[in-house]
C-alpha cells in the first residue's frame, strides 16, 4: 500500500495506509449504555455479567455468573445483543479497560454498572474491528495510564474513552484484518495453553519428587524417624520493622525484605539498608545455614542463607530459623518447608485475625515436622539436589517461552492497526 494519510500532533507522528483515516471513537458508534447495579440475587433470575466474566484476552468467562431478579431491570434497555461490545470501565488499575465482543447466548443476558455496552455504526466499522482495537489499547497500557485512580479502584470516563482516535480503514480491509487477527489470536491462544500445560506438568514433577521423600503429618514415618515441633529443633526469630527514622540513621546495614526471599534462594538484586542498634545487630545478623521464611506476601516462601554477605540483617516480615544443634541439615528442611507449604498446604491462613494472610512465629513453631536420622537427611538432600534444579531450569525455560507468547498479541495488534497486514 502507498502511505499517504499522515497525522501530526503533539508526540504523535503516525502514517496511515492509503484509504485509511482517523476518527474519534464516538463518531463510529451508534450509542453506549452503562450497566446497572443490583445487590439482589435470584436462582431463577436473569444472568448479569460482572467484572470476572470478561478476561484480559477479550473472552467471556461463563463458568460462574450471578442471576438477578428480572423485575429489577429494564430488559430491553440492558439486554446484550450479538455484536455488542462490553467495555469494563471500572476495575483495578491493571484490569480497567478489559473488553469483549458478545456473540450471543441461549438465554437473555444483562450486565453490571462496571461495564459500558457499545454498539457500533456498521456503516463505518465492524464490531470485531473495534473490540480488537480496544483490546490492543488495554494490553498496551493505554487505559491504565488514562484512568482515574482511587484506593482499590480505577475508572475510565466515557468522555475520555469516546474521544480517543482510532485508525479506520475501509470496511473490506476491516473484515480482512479481523479474519487474519482471529486466526493469529487463535494460534497464540493454543500456544499459550500448551505452554501453561507444560508448566503445570513441570511443577507437578517437583511436587511428585517432594511427596516421594516427605511424609504428611499423620502418616506413618520410616523407621528411625519421629515427629517433632519445628520450634523444638529451630530457634525462630522475627526481624524488626522498617521506619523512616531507621532509614536516616548514620550506620546503615543491608537488610532483607520478603521480596528478597525466593524459593530456595536469596535475591540480592534489590537490597535495602536501614539503621540497627548494637543489640539488634548481635541478635539479627544472619548466619550461613539460616533458613528465612516469609511471614506475609507469599506466605511460607523459604530461602537458605549461603553467606552471600558478611553483614546482613532482616525485617519483621521474615522469620529466621536457626538450628539448635547439629541434628538437622538446613537444606533438608528447606525442601521440607517447600513440600509443607506448596504440596501439603500446611498453612492456609485460617487462623489469621488480620485481613492480610500472615504466618506468625507461634504458628511456625507449632508445625509438625519429621526428624530423620542425619545420614538419611543427607541422602535425601543429595537426591533432591540432583532432581529439583533440573526441574527448576525447565520451569524457567517454559516460563520464558510463556512470557514471549504473552507479548505476541500486542505486537500482532500493533502491526494490524498500523496497516501491517
C-alpha positions in Angstrom: 0.0 0.0 0.0 1.0 3.6 -0.6 1.4 5.5 2.6 -0.4 8.9 2.3 -2.5 9.9 5.2 -0.3 11.5 7.9 -1.4 12.5 11.3 0.9 15.0 13.1 0.0 16.0 16.6 1.9 16.6 19.8 4.1 13.5 20.5 2.3 11.7 17.5 3.8 11.1 14.1 1.8 8.2 12.6 1.5 7.4 8.9 -1.6 5.6 7.7 -2.1 3.4 4.6 -3.9 4.9 1.6 -7.7 5.0 2.2 -7.4 5.0 6.0 -8.4 7.9 8.2 -8.6 8.8 11.9 -11.9 9.1 13.6 -12.9 9.6 17.2 -14.4 6.6 18.7 -17.7 8.4 19.5 -18.1 9.1 15.7 -18.2 5.4 14.7 -20.6 4.1 17.4 -24.3 4.4 17.5 -24.6 4.7 21.3 -23.3 3.5 24.6 -25.2 2.3 27.6 -23.8 1.9 31.1 -25.0 -1.2 33.1 -26.8 -1.3 36.4 -26.0 -2.2 40.0 -28.1 -4.9 41.7 -27.4 -6.4 45.1 -30.3 -8.8 44.9 -29.9 -12.4 43.7 -32.3 -14.9 42.2 -31.7 -18.5 41.3 -34.3 -18.3 38.6 -33.4 -14.7 37.5 -31.6 -13.3 34.5 -27.8 -13.6 34.0 -26.0 -10.5 34.9 -22.3 -10.3 33.8 -19.8 -8.9 36.3 -16.1 -7.9 36.1 -14.9 -11.5 36.5 -16.9 -12.6 33.4 -14.5 -10.9 31.0 -10.9 -12.0 30.9 -7.8 -10.0 29.8 -7.7 -11.6 26.4 -11.1 -10.5 25.2 -13.1 -13.6 26.1 -16.3 -14.0 28.1 -16.0 -16.4 31.1 -19.1 -18.4 31.7 -18.1 -20.9 34.3 -19.5 -18.8 37.1 -22.1 -16.0 36.9 -24.8 -14.3 39.0 -28.5 -14.1 38.4 -30.7 -11.1 39.4 -34.5 -10.8 39.5 -35.9 -10.0 36.1 -38.2 -7.3 37.6 -35.2 -5.2 38.8 -34.1 -4.3 35.3 -35.4 -2.9 32.0 -34.6 -5.9 29.8 -35.0 -4.0 26.6 -32.5 -1.4 27.8 -29.8 -3.6 29.2 -30.1 -6.9 27.2 -27.0 -7.8 25.2 -27.3 -8.5 21.5 -24.9 -10.2 19.2 -22.3 -7.8 18.1 -22.4 -5.7 21.3 -19.1 -4.8 22.9 -18.7 -4.8 26.7 -16.1 -2.3 27.9 -15.0 -2.7 31.6 -14.8 0.9 32.6 -14.4 0.3 36.4 -12.0 -2.2 38.0 -8.5 -2.3 39.5 -5.9 -0.2 37.5 -4.4 -3.3 35.9 -7.8 -4.6 34.8 -9.7 -1.5 33.8 -10.4 -1.4 30.1 -10.9 -5.2 29.5 -13.3 -5.6 26.6 -15.1 -8.5 24.8 -17.4 -9.0 21.9 -20.7 -10.6 22.7 -21.5 -13.5 20.4 -24.9 -14.3 21.8 -26.3 -16.7 24.4 -29.2 -19.1 24.6 -31.0 -17.0 27.3 -31.1 -13.3 28.0 -28.0 -11.6 29.4 -27.6 -8.2 31.1 -24.5 -6.6 32.6 -23.4 -4.7 35.7 -22.6 -1.0 36.2 -18.9 -1.8 35.9 -19.4 -2.1 32.1 -20.4 0.1 29.3 -22.1 -1.6 26.3 -21.0 -0.2 23.0 -22.9 -0.6 19.7 -21.0 0.5 16.7 -22.3 2.1 13.5 -21.7 -0.7 10.9 -21.7 1.9 8.1 -18.2 2.8 9.3 -16.8 -0.1 11.4 -17.3 -3.7 12.3 -17.7 -4.7 15.9 -14.8 -7.2 15.6 -12.5 -4.4 14.4 -13.4 -2.1 17.3 -13.1 -4.7 20.0 -9.7 -5.7 18.6 -8.6 -2.1 18.8 -9.9 -1.8 22.4 -8.0 -5.0 23.4 -4.9 -3.6 21.8 -5.3 -0.3 23.8 -5.9 -2.3 27.0 -2.9 -4.6 26.6 -0.7 -1.7 25.6 -1.4 0.1 28.9 -3.4 3.0 27.4 -6.3 2.6 29.9 -4.1 2.1 32.9 -2.5 5.4 32.0 -5.7 7.3 31.4 -7.9 6.1 34.2 -8.8 8.0 37.4 -7.4 6.1 40.4 -8.8 5.7 43.9 -8.0 3.3 46.7 -8.7 -0.2 45.4 -10.5 1.0 42.2 -9.9 2.9 39.0 -12.2 4.0 36.2 -12.2 5.3 32.7 -14.6 8.2 32.0 -16.7 7.6 28.9 -15.8 11.1 27.7 -12.1 10.2 27.6 -12.8 6.8 26.0 -15.0 8.2 23.3 -12.6 11.0 22.4 -9.8 8.6 21.7 -8.9 8.5 18.0 -8.9 5.3 16.1 -7.5 4.4 12.6 -10.3 3.5 10.3 -9.6 1.5 7.2 -12.3 0.7 4.5 -14.8 -1.9 5.6 -13.4 -4.5 3.3 -10.0 -4.1 4.9 -11.5 -4.2 8.4 -13.2 -7.5 7.5 -9.9 -8.9 6.2 -7.9 -7.7 9.2 -10.5 -9.2 11.6 -10.3 -12.5 9.9 -6.5 -12.6 9.9 -6.3 -11.4 13.5 -8.8 -14.0 14.6 -6.6 -16.8 13.1 -3.5 -15.2 14.7 -5.0 -14.9 18.1 -6.4 -18.4 18.0 -2.9 -19.7 17.2 -1.4 -17.6 20.1 -4.1 -18.9 22.5 -3.3 -22.5 21.5 0.4 -21.9 22.1 -0.3 -20.2 25.4 -2.5 -23.0 26.6 0.1 -25.6 25.6 2.9 -23.7 27.4 0.8 -23.4 30.5 0.0 -27.1 30.4 3.8 -27.9 30.2 4.5 -25.5 33.1 1.9 -27.2 35.3 3.3 -30.6 34.4 6.8 -29.4 35.4 5.5 -28.0 38.7 3.7 -31.3 39.3 7.0 -33.1 38.8 8.6 -31.1 41.6 5.6 -31.9 43.8 6.0 -35.6 43.0 9.6 -35.6 44.0 8.8 -33.9 47.3 5.9 -36.3 48.0 8.2 -39.2 47.4 10.5 -38.4 50.2 8.5 -36.4 52.7 5.5 -37.9 54.7 2.5 -35.7 55.5 1.6 -35.0 59.2 -0.3 -38.0 60.5 1.3 -40.5 58.2 3.4 -43.4 59.4 7.1 -42.5 59.5 10.0 -44.6 58.3 11.9 -46.5 60.9 14.1 -44.1 63.0 12.1 -41.0 62.1 9.9 -39.1 64.6 7.5 -36.2 64.5 8.7 -33.1 66.4 7.6 -29.4 66.6 9.6 -27.1 64.4 10.3 -24.9 67.5 11.9 -27.9 69.2 14.8 -28.0 66.7 14.9 -24.4 65.3 15.3 -21.1 67.1 12.6 -18.9 65.4 13.2 -15.2 65.5 11.4 -12.3 63.7 13.2 -9.2 62.4 12.4 -5.5 63.1 10.0 -3.2 61.4 11.2 -0.6 58.8 10.7 3.0 59.6 11.6 6.5 58.1 13.7 7.1 61.2 15.8 4.0 60.7 16.4 4.9 57.1 18.0 8.2 58.2 20.5 6.6 60.6 24.2 7.1 60.5 25.3 3.4 60.5 23.0 1.7 57.9 23.2 -2.0 57.4 21.8 -4.1 54.5 18.7 -6.0 55.4 16.4 -8.5 53.6 12.7 -7.9 52.8 10.2 -10.5 51.7 10.9 -9.6 48.0 14.4 -10.8 48.5 13.2 -14.2 49.7 12.6 -16.6 46.7 12.0 -20.3 47.0 15.4 -21.8 47.7 17.5 -18.7 47.1 18.0 -15.1 48.3 17.8 -12.4 45.6 20.2 -9.6 46.4 19.5 -7.5 43.2 17.4 -5.0 45.2 18.9 -4.7 48.6 17.7 -2.0 51.1 19.5 -0.5 54.1 18.5 0.9 57.5 19.8 1.5 60.9 20.2 -1.2 63.6 21.4 -0.7 67.1 24.2 -2.9 68.5 21.8 -5.3 70.3 19.8 -5.8 67.1 22.9 -6.4 65.1 24.0 -9.1 67.5 20.6 -10.7 67.6 19.5 -10.4 64.0 22.7 -10.8 62.0 22.1 -13.7 59.5 24.5 -16.6 59.6 25.3 -19.2 56.9 22.7 -22.0 57.1 19.9 -19.9 58.5 16.5 -20.5 56.9 14.5 -17.4 56.1 10.7 -17.8 56.0 8.3 -15.1 54.7 5.6 -14.2 57.3 3.5 -12.4 54.7 3.2 -11.8 51.0 3.9 -15.3 49.5 3.3 -16.8 52.9 5.9 -19.5 53.9 8.3 -18.9 51.0 11.7 -20.0 52.2 15.3 -19.5 51.3 18.6 -20.6 52.8 21.3 -18.1 53.6 24.6 -19.2 52.0 26.7 -16.4 53.4 26.3 -14.1 50.5 27.2 -11.1 52.5 29.3 -10.7 55.7 26.9 -8.3 57.3 23.2 -8.6 56.6 20.0 -8.4 58.8 16.3 -8.8 58.1 12.9 -7.1 58.6 9.9 -8.1 60.7 8.1 -9.9 57.9 10.7 -12.6 57.8 11.3 -15.4 60.3 14.8 -16.6 60.8 15.2 -20.3 61.6 18.5 -21.3 63.1 19.2 -24.9 64.1 19.6 -25.5 67.8 22.0 -28.4 67.4 23.7 -30.4 64.7 20.8 -32.9 64.4 19.3 -31.1 61.4 20.6 -30.2 58.0 19.2 -26.9 56.8 18.8 -28.0 53.2 16.7 -30.9 54.3 14.2 -28.6 56.0 14.3 -26.1 53.1 13.0 -28.9 50.9 10.6 -30.0 53.7 9.1 -26.5 54.0 8.7 -26.3 50.3 6.7 -29.6 50.5 4.8 -28.5 53.6 3.7 -25.1 52.1 3.3 -25.8 48.4 2.4 -29.5 48.3 0.8 -30.4 51.6 -0.6 -26.9 52.2 0.3 -26.9 55.9 -0.6 -23.3 56.2 -3.9 -21.9 54.9 -4.2 -18.7 56.8 -7.4 -19.9 58.5 -6.3 -18.8 62.0 -5.2 -15.3 60.9 -7.1 -12.5 62.6 -6.0 -9.9 60.1 -7.2 -9.3 56.6 -3.7 -9.9 55.3 -2.6 -13.5 55.4 0.4 -14.0 57.7 2.3 -16.8 59.3 3.1 -16.0 62.9 6.1 -17.2 64.8 3.8 -19.2 67.1 2.2 -21.0 64.1 5.6 -21.7 62.6 7.0 -23.1 65.8 4.0 -25.4 66.1 4.4 -27.0 62.7 4.8 -30.8 62.9 8.0 -31.8 61.1 9.7 -35.1 60.5 13.1 -35.5 62.3 15.1 -38.1 60.3 18.5 -39.5 61.1 21.1 -37.2 59.9 22.6 -39.6 57.3 19.1 -40.1 55.8 18.7 -36.3 55.7 22.0 -36.1 53.7 20.8 -38.9 51.3 17.5 -37.1 50.6 19.2 -33.7 50.1 21.7 -35.2 47.6 18.9 -37.0 45.7 16.7 -33.8 45.5 19.8 -31.7 44.6 20.1 -33.9 41.5 16.5 -33.6 40.5 15.0 -30.3 41.6 17.5 -27.9 39.9 16.8 -29.6 36.6 13.0 -29.2 37.0 13.5 -25.6 38.1 15.5 -24.9 35.0 12.7 -26.5 32.9 10.2 -24.3 34.7 12.3 -21.2 33.9 12.6 -22.1 30.3 8.9 -22.7 29.9 8.0 -19.5 31.8 10.3 -17.5 29.5 8.5 -19.1 26.5 5.1 -18.2 28.0 6.3 -14.7 28.7 7.2 -14.4 25.0 3.9 -15.8 23.9 2.1 -13.3 26.1 3.8 -10.4 24.2 2.6 -11.6 20.8 -0.9 -10.2 20.9 0.3 -6.6 21.5 2.8 -6.9 18.7 0.3 -8.5 16.2 -2.4 -6.0 17.0 0.0 -3.1 16.7 1.1 -4.4 13.4 -2.5 -4.7 12.2 -3.6 -1.2 13.3 -0.6 0.4 11.5 -1.6 -1.3 8.2 0.9 -4.1 8.5 -1.4 -6.9 7.5 
